[in-house]
């Protein structure tokens, strides 16, 4: 059992997963951001591997990808940064990105290096399920890496069950059919969330996309093990606030520990 | 025995993908889950719908009366004399809207209607596909949104104006190199955000399965007509050579399609070398590309060692794309198609030469196909077909600077 799977055994609800693009806002921000998230109460951290053509992402994460690439971020450097911080991280680390940079790096090498750098889960939204099952499932397993599939409100029950069967760690429920960071109508999601809950899936579900405030976080947590926040946190990092203070205030806001409206 | 034979034939057929959309090692559907329902719907229905008699009838009527097909196969006498052979031009430039692109947009709009989609999106490079899409949407009363790189909007102003006049909304893609690749990214994102009412008309033989096959089939009318016309003209349906320019590869796919299994026909694709293969400013994907994934399929693409797609360059917006369709990547790998390339300069010279020799101003994209004639040795009784994929009106601003 890797760190990610353990986390879901220890904590069953209100899990907060925060996403940040590696190398954003500065090339060497990754470690500082990860440590701040750990210190201020995130339950897991998702690090984006920058890619110039992130088709599933909205403008905020696209922009952070471009900044990170301009800063000079790439996979070899990211693994070095992750390794430098791995002994100080107790919460699980997940890598999210697109398939092409991983393929060019060499997928076997990628799995080995990710595992060595303390990563416990991988999200590659453009790797099809049947390809994963046919070619890569054993490889991820062998390296102790969870692999997380996405589902959306449009995904059929048959396919949700397939994703659930293939996923380890958790299932990533995209809260609306949208690119990341798009505003989402909460009431229209209710039925989808309820449906997911009724399916009694074997993996815990984490809800992502459009989660940008306390109300939405708590709403998601009513139906799932927790929620994933990306664009809203990237936006905060893009302001000039120091990473530590900014992260502390951000997480307090989301969890509702501060009375102010965030 | 019979079944076995069919299976063997299918396996060796280079023009069609397998059931997962692979041409050899290239193709497939590498898409995020958000796109899956729409792409799956197409995968399941495109062959059935396009195979229905009512569909075929409507398509062929529109191709005839609206697009102006069949397009002529013109024996270019002066050019033939110059190269001491027989050169025929497949006049796709005479299609309504000025290029072959409308063959595909009519087909896909009819398909979209049968899928119940009311909103059409498209990406465009030179603007030809955007204009063709806007045109057919206007004809059928459908909402049309075209994504176009901000840089292309600048260099293809007449086509932008045409799209607007046809009632389409043109949205500039401001990310990356602001060209075709980025317009495609934006169109894909739009489709993710509008999963119910929207059909995405990809303009080339790229994208996730079934697009490469679907677009190739709609464009295959080009080679189907060439066969009929050549038979009538020469008594033989097969030319010795077919030459076409390639960006993503739609006109080449159409011009090659029915000759791919005719091994005696030499197929020649011409990529844009831009400022030269070693200049760093080029779009010659097969020469410089490696296997990777872009816009939902595995193919050859120009990329860095880190797997970031590099920014291509070509004087022609339609060839300014860092990848190539999986069909072509496989034809290249298998050695079935000879890939040549032409620089910006050579394309310009070829365009001016064709204008003065045959009285036809070609699109800059098309001019690349003519630029390689001087590098090929033809026999006197060869029958060379060049796909004259588009006309040059849209490129006048560029041509004017060289007058």
Interface residues (C-beta under 8 A of the other chain):
Chain A: X51 X52 X53 X55 X56 X58 X62 X66 X69 X74 X75 X98 X99 X100 X101 X102 X103 X104 X105 X125 X126 X127 X128 X130 X131 X149 X150 X151 X152 X154 X155 X156 X159 X163 X174 X177 X178 X179 X182
Chain B: X20 X28 X29 X30 X31 X32 X33 X34 X36 X37 X175 X176 X181 X185 X188 X189 X192 X193 X195 X290 X292 X293 X294 X295 X296 X303 X305 X306 X307 X308 X309
